[in-house]
């Protein structure tokens, strides 16, 4: 334990090498923890580390200061080896107030580094957090952790004494003091943060100066204070050569749309109603209208999907995004797109529900809804990205499939992927698959529901094309001619044709990659954001000689053609999901396998350790 209020003269510091570290910044929602974490992640990436992040923030817009439900945090794991998850247990926790300490202390490993801002541990904050006494005086806290009690607020104010700002504005810079301190502890370069501050506050010189001083003061405090006897070095990770940048899932989805717009040379119409955690896609796309994107903020979810259906009918690419409640409202519109056979793409950035639920927390509970949650027989293509960076490729692929097959496509991302970040190798545009676009212009022999023999796609016709006037809509159409039909046999035929068109997308799915032996004791099947957790757990057990493998499903409807054969090669099937068991039901029904679910709905990713322990139990049961 240590208690410090000011740095001492420079002392000799030992530098210890680590393979990886898990750090979490936590404080009140107004303490700037998201900015702090994002900048520390940038520093870690700039130094060459591989990393995965986990932002976590309250749903309340103005949560009362100091309350448990108002705590905001940002966690990341970074290392010199491949990093798959933000980490289960913390090596370092920075707690800016009592509420942050109470909410997050249980995740800090024994012997971990605990840094607290003593200025916030006054009686009113202790009361709001539910502490009967000051936990910093508890000997048990000092015995279990490497506790450093630092008056971050006072030291920040002293460092900014000469800056021409008010007391409140100066006090808000304390997050950069903590960032500077942790940057020194883990030898992360602060130059990227200095550059960001200069750009962010270019028009506010005093604020820029204050944040820069706070950052440097925190860094030099770690460098000179006697309470810190060592710092930690983490070597750059061995990664494929190329140009990297840090990217979040929502930004990657937006950029995938931009790439598809450039490749198709079509206008993209993005119609959206703001909803957490999907709104950042709208914010990002609104910045890039020069790439042929038109953004439209609708008055509600129904208007949003209506706008993109109209855009698709007009010959543009229609895209929208929402989360669970909004997807429910879009169901009728999606059915119209199914019946009209128009190429639209809907991003479902899943959050914890039901109803409004936990709007800033993650979940995977919309799978059955997007597969079956519309009236009557209305199949759509369903894709799911595995990582934040993979969101780019899934968005691009969704538009390619929608245009090629004239079919709605749903992309299942979630809050964890949306806000999480990772280093992303910027792809060579030449490696992206072509997206051929062909509008029917020949009136000879035209009918609106003529179909391509390979894809069953109907013709795409721009309104106003001479001689190609036609009618589409929500009423059932006669095969080929497109006239309204109430014939029973025709309805049966059209339902089957629409379903078969979706099934034929399976011919686009590459062979499934198996991570591990092609046959063995346990196969772990994942989809969406469980990829990192599953991969980390499986590779740990593989290193111990266990016959364990994993696969990641990026295509959920249709499923990969080789999936059934792969499942039959393993004695046990485990399906971890952040829901109550949805994909596991599908696998049992489709392939008659005795799949086992690992299901958690805490609003957080499933920890790697829980996946590992479940696999080990299955291995013991087999014996």
Secondary structure, 3 states (H helix, E strand, C coil): CEEECCCCCCCCCEEEECCEEEEEEEEECCCCHHHHHHHHHHHHHHCCCEEEEEEECCCCCCCCCCCHHHEEEEEEEEECCCCCCCCCCEEEEEECCHHHHHHHHHHEEEEEEEEEEHHHCCHHHHHHHCCCCCHHHCHHHHHHCEEEEECHHHHHHHHCCCCCCCHHHHHCCHHHHHHHHHHHHCCCCCHHHHHHHHHHCCCCHHHHHHHHHHHHHHHHHHHHCCCCCEEEECCCCCCCCCCEEEEEHHHHHHHHHHHHHHHHCCCEEEEECCCCCCHHHHHHHCCCHHHCEEEEECCCHHHHHHHHHHHHHCCCEEEEEECHHHHHHCHHHHHHHHHHCCCEEEEEEECECCCCCECCCCCCCCHHHHHHCCCCCCCCEEECCCCCCHHHHHHHHHHHHHHHHCCCEEEEEEHHHHHCEEEEECCCHHHCCCCCCCECCCCCCCCCECECCCCCCECECCCCCCCCCCCCCCCCECCECCCECCCHHHHHHHHHHHHHHHHHHHHHCCCCCCECCCCEEEEEEEEHHHHHHHHHHHHHHHHCCCCEEEEEECEEECCCCCHHHHHCCEEEEEEEECCCCCHHHHHHHHHCCCEEEEECCCCCCCCHHHHHHHHHHHHHHHC
